[in-house]
Amino acid sequence: MSMNINKIALSATVLMLGSQTFAQDKIETTIGSDIVSSYIWRGQDLGNVSLQPTLGVALKGLSLTAWGSVGLTEPADTKEFDLTLGYSASGFNIGITDYWFDDGPDPQNRYFKYDTHSTNHIFEANIGYDFGPASFGWYTNFAGNDGVNKDGKRAYSSYVEANIPFNLVGTDWTVTAGAVPYATTLYDTKGFAVTNLSLKATKEIKVTDSFTIPVFGQVTANPCSQNACLIFGFTIQP
């Protein structure tokens, strides 16, 4: 009888451990969209009022994310569709992004055209680390419709960025500083250049007891191009 009880207890333990492992290994899904007053990316002005949806799945630090942008007020604004495969663990992160724009060397804007000199895709690798008080990332293009350097050769355009988050009076803030380390026509730089200085504030607005909308304001400046603007946006996410 005691042996049967032990077997039952062991079986129950195995089932509990199995269910816990399954719960820990479940796939997480992200669905949402930002609406922004201006589309500013790494200090570059890419459009006016824009809708920017996100769809992603993640499991054990591995993630696959689709992100897009389309202008809401100007039909001529850049349309964009990006796919990012990433991995993160203990603050370390690494990934590859496939950017696609409807403005490039292919006049027909074909998504499935990958020819070296006539594709609208840009492929970028990234690596970074989140220390908690600050995070750092390095991004480098390695294929596709990259810019060129002063010699007219592929620039392997790169961008480096540091972010410092903090909380002040119930509002989440982030200070960002980004720079392009060398000349490239992609970022319109002739050498090392600071292209992105920004301060962003995010606060959740309560709509109901179970639904809030994060809203954000951001002051951003590009010292290289001598441009600056104020951005407002909000996020819709179930």
C-alpha positions, 0 to 999 in steps of 0.5 A, a space after each residue: 500500500 505504501 508503495 502505491 502511495 509513493 508511486 502516486 505521489 511520484 506521478 503527481 510530482 512529475 505532472 506538477 513539474 511538467 505543468 510548471 515547465 509548460 507554463 514557463 515555456 509558453 509562447 508570448 504574443 505581442 499585438 499593438 500599434 503606435 500612432 505618432 505625430 511624426 515618424 522620427 527614426 534615429 534622428 531622421 525624419 521619415 514622415 508625418 502622422 503615422 500608424 505603426 503596428 506591431 505583431 510579435 511572438 517570443 519563447 525563452 528569449 527568442 523572438 520574431 517581430 513584425 513592425 510597420 509604418 504607414 502615413 495617415 495624412 500624407 500618401 507620399 510618406 514612406 511605407 515600411 515593413 520590418 522583420 526582426 529575429 532576436 535573442 536576449 538573455 540576462 541583459 544581453 541581446 542580439 538580432 537581425 532585422 530585415 527592413 523594407 521601404 517603398 522608396 528604393 532602387 526598385 521602381 516597382 517596390 517589389 517586396 520579394 526582389 532581393 537582387 544586390 543592387 536593386 532591392 528595397 531591403 536593408 539587412 542589419 545586425 545588432 548587438 547590445 547589453 542592458 545594464 539596468 541603469 543604462 543600455 547600449 546597442 550597436 547596429 550595422 548594415 551588412 547587405 541590401 540597399 545600404 549607403 556608400 562611403 566617401 569612396 563610393 563603396 558600401 558603407 556598412 552603415 552603423 549606428 550606436 545608441 545609449 539609453 538611460 531610463 528613469 522615473 520622475 513623479 510617476 512618469 517614465 522617462 528615457 534619455 537617448 543619445 545616438 551617433 553614426 561612427 563614420 561616413 555614409 549616405 544612408 544617414 547623410 554623414 561625412 564622418 562621426 556625427 551625433 544624429 539623435 538626442 532625445 528625451 521621452 516621457 511615457 505615462 499611462 492614462 486610465 480609461 477603465 479599471 482594466 484598460 489603460 492607454 500609454 501616451 508619450 511625448 518626446 523632444 528629439 534633435 539631430 545636431 548633424 542635420 540641425 533639425 529638432 521636433 516635438 513628437 506626441 503619440 499613444 499606444 493601443 495594446 490589448 
